[in-house]
């Protein structure tokens, strides 16, 4: 399995926390810092899953 080292930032915007991956233009949000990071992790997993299928389809 290929591993990626990704850098993320999290900041509060209004009532929500925003998590953004600096290496790939993907972000997500949540009611807490942890929820925002969990949602970002899910979005990145979907991105890499789609990317894998596009390369080898």
TIKE-535871 format. One record per atom (N, C-alpha, C): residue in one letter; x, y, z. Coordinates in steps of 0.05 Angstrom, whole numbers, padded with zeros to 5 digits, always signed. Example, Ala and Ser with C-alpha at 12.3 -4.5 7.8 and 13.67 -1.06 7.14 Angstrom:
residues 2
A+00264-00114+00156
A+00246-00090+00156
A+00264-00066+00156
S+00257-00045+00142
S+00273-00021+00143
S+00258+00001+00157
//
This chain:
residues 57
X+00017-00024+00000
X+00000+00000+00000
X+00018+00025+00000
X+00011+00044-00018
X+00027+00068-00020
X+00020+00087+00003
X+00040+00099+00015
X+00035+00118+00037
X+00041+00146+00028
X+00026+00165+00038
X+00029+00193+00031
X+00033+00209+00057
X+00052+00228+00056
X+00056+00246+00078
X+00042+00272+00071
X+00021+00279+00086
X+00005+00302+00079
X+00005+00322+00103
X+00005+00347+00096
X+00005+00368+00117
X-00023+00381+00117
X-00034+00384+00141
X-00061+00395+00144
X-00060+00419+00163
X-00079+00437+00159
X-00083+00459+00177
X-00113+00459+00185
X-00118+00469+00209
X-00145+00470+00220
X-00149+00498+00232
X-00171+00511+00225
X-00178+00536+00237
X-00207+00538+00242
X-00215+00556+00260
X-00243+00560+00266
X-00254+00582+00249
X-00277+00577+00238
X-00291+00596+00221
X-00320+00597+00229
X-00328+00617+00244
X-00355+00619+00255
X-00358+00597+00276
X-00379+00581+00273
X-00385+00559+00292
X-00371+00533+00284
X-00357+00532+00262
X-00345+00507+00252
X-00315+00508+00251
X-00303+00485+00251
X-00274+00482+00246
X-00270+00473+00218
X-00251+00484+00204
X-00245+00477+00176
X-00218+00463+00176
X-00216+00440+00163
X-00191+00426+00160
X-00184+00425+00131
X-00159+00433+00124
X-00151+00434+00096
X-00125+00419+00093
X-00123+00403+00072
X-00098+00390+00065
X-00082+00410+00048
X-00057+00415+00055
X-00041+00434+00041
X-00029+00422+00015
X-00026+00396+00014
X-00013+00383-00009
X-00033+00379-00032
X-00058+00376-00025
X-00079+00371-00045
X-00102+00391-00038
X-00114+00403-00057
X-00135+00423-00052
X-00161+00410-00043
X-00161+00399-00019
X-00185+00386-00008
X-00188+00396+00021
X-00213+00402+00028
X-00219+00411+00055
X-00245+00400+00064
X-00250+00401+00090
X-00275+00392+00102
X-00279+00408+00127
X-00301+00403+00141
X-00307+00418+00165
X-00322+00401+00185
X-00325+00411+00209
X-00339+00397+00230
X-00344+00415+00254
X-00360+00405+00272
X-00367+00421+00296
X-00344+00423+00315
X-00325+00404+00313
X-00301+00404+00330
X-00276+00400+00313
X-00253+00406+00324
X-00228+00401+00309
X-00225+00372+00301
X-00232+00354+00320
X-00229+00325+00314
X-00249+00317+00292
X-00273+00327+00293
X-00293+00320+00272
X-00284+00331+00245
X-00273+00355+00244
X-00263+00366+00219
X-00240+00348+00207
X-00222+00340+00225
X-00200+00323+00215
X-00210+00295+00206
X-00229+00284+00221
X-00241+00258+00212
X-00254+00261+00185
X-00269+00282+00181
X-00282+00287+00156
X-00262+00292+00133
X-00240+00305+00139
X-00219+00309+00119
X-00206+00283+00112
X-00201+00266+00132
X-00190+00239+00127
X-00208+00223+00108
X-00234+00224+00112
X-00252+00210+00095
X-00252+00222+00067
X-00251+00248+00064
X-00250+00261+00038
X-00224+00253+00023
X-00202+00252+00037
X-00177+00245+00025
X-00177+00215+00017
X-00189+00198+00033
X-00191+00170+00026
X-00206+00166+00000
X-00228+00181-00002
X-00244+00180-00027
X-00229+00191-00051
X-00214+00212-00047
X-00198+00224-00068
X-00177+00204-00078
X-00163+00191-00060
X-00142+00172-00069
X-00154+00147-00080
X-00178+00139-00071
X-00192+00116-00082
X-00199+00122-00111
X-00211+00145-00116
X-00218+00153-00143
X-00194+00156-00161
X-00172+00168-00150
X-00148+00172-00164
X-00136+00146-00173
X-00137+00125-00156
X-00126+00099-00162
X-00142+00087-00185
X-00168+00089-00185
X-00185+00078-00206
X-00181+00093-00233
X-00176+00119-00231
X-00172+00134-00256
X-00146+00127-00269
X-00125+00121-00253
X-00099+00115-00265
X-00098+00088-00279
X-00113+00069-00268
X-00111+00042-00278
X-00136+00032-00292
X-00155+00049-00297
X-00180+00041-00311
X-00175+00037-00340
//
